[in-house]
Amino acid sequence: MSDHRPKRPTWDCAVCAQPYPCPEARAAIATSDPWAAATYLAGQFVIAVNDLPAVPVIDLYARFLLSVPLRARRSKHPHQR
């Protein structure tokens, strides 16, 4: 993972002060295992919802769960060609 991590309770990046996940964090997260990244972002979303009650949940959903493109790696089944 990147050094770009959330600073609570503001949920700004501890390195660049942009809203977390910042572009650098998004890029790093997008290159990790898709399931691990999705689990991580979902957990961060839940914590951010509690830390930022004034921010609409839909905005946090977009920020955490829609901002990072995740693609599942497809492994071929042994019997597929």
C-alpha positions as CSV (number, residue, x, y, z in Angstrom):
1,M,0.0,0.0,0.0
2,S,0.9,3.6,-0.4
3,D,2.0,6.1,2.3
4,H,-1.1,8.0,1.4
5,R,-3.4,7.0,4.2
6,P,-6.5,8.6,5.9
7,K,-6.0,11.0,8.7
8,R,-9.0,10.7,11.1
9,P,-11.4,12.2,11.9
10,T,-11.1,14.5,8.9
11,W,-10.6,11.7,6.3
12,D,-8.0,13.8,4.5
13,C,-4.8,12.2,3.2
14,A,-2.1,12.3,5.8
15,V,0.5,13.1,3.1
16,C,-1.2,15.4,0.6
17,A,-4.2,16.6,2.6
18,Q,-6.7,15.8,-0.2
19,P,-9.9,13.9,0.6
20,Y,-9.0,10.3,1.2
21,P,-8.7,8.2,-0.9
22,C,-6.6,10.7,-2.8
23,P,-5.5,10.0,-6.4
24,E,-2.2,8.4,-5.2
25,A,-4.1,6.1,-2.8
26,R,-6.7,5.3,-5.5
27,A,-3.9,4.3,-7.8
28,A,-2.2,2.1,-5.2
29,I,-5.5,0.5,-4.1
30,A,-6.5,-0.2,-7.8
31,T,-3.3,-2.3,-8.3
32,S,-3.9,-4.5,-5.3
33,D,-6.0,-7.7,-5.1
34,P,-9.5,-6.7,-6.1
35,W,-11.2,-8.5,-3.2
36,A,-8.8,-7.2,-0.6
37,A,-9.2,-3.7,-2.1
38,A,-13.0,-3.9,-2.0
39,T,-13.0,-5.2,1.6
40,Y,-10.6,-2.4,2.6
41,L,-12.6,0.3,1.0
42,A,-15.9,-1.0,2.4
43,G,-14.4,-1.0,5.9
44,Q,-13.0,2.5,5.5
45,F,-16.4,3.7,4.2
46,V,-18.2,2.4,7.3
47,I,-15.7,4.1,9.6
48,A,-15.9,7.4,7.6
49,V,-19.7,7.4,7.8
50,N,-19.4,7.3,11.6
51,D,-16.7,10.0,11.6
52,L,-18.3,12.3,9.2
53,P,-22.0,12.5,10.1
54,A,-22.5,15.8,8.3
55,V,-21.4,14.4,4.9
56,P,-24.2,12.7,3.0
57,V,-23.7,8.9,2.9
58,I,-24.2,8.9,-0.9
59,D,-21.2,11.2,-1.2
60,L,-19.0,9.0,1.0
61,Y,-20.2,5.9,-1.0
62,A,-19.1,7.5,-4.2
63,R,-15.8,8.6,-2.6
64,F,-14.9,5.2,-1.2
65,L,-16.7,2.6,-3.3
66,L,-17.1,4.1,-6.7
67,S,-13.8,6.1,-7.1
68,V,-11.4,3.1,-7.3
69,P,-11.8,1.0,-10.4
70,L,-11.5,-2.7,-9.3
71,R,-11.4,-5.5,-11.8
72,A,-11.7,-9.1,-10.6
73,R,-8.9,-11.2,-11.9
74,R,-10.4,-14.1,-13.9
75,S,-8.7,-17.4,-13.5
76,K,-9.4,-19.9,-16.1
77,H,-11.2,-23.0,-14.9
78,P,-9.0,-26.0,-15.6
79,H,-11.6,-27.4,-18.1
80,Q,-12.0,-24.1,-20.0
81,R,-10.2,-23.3,-23.2
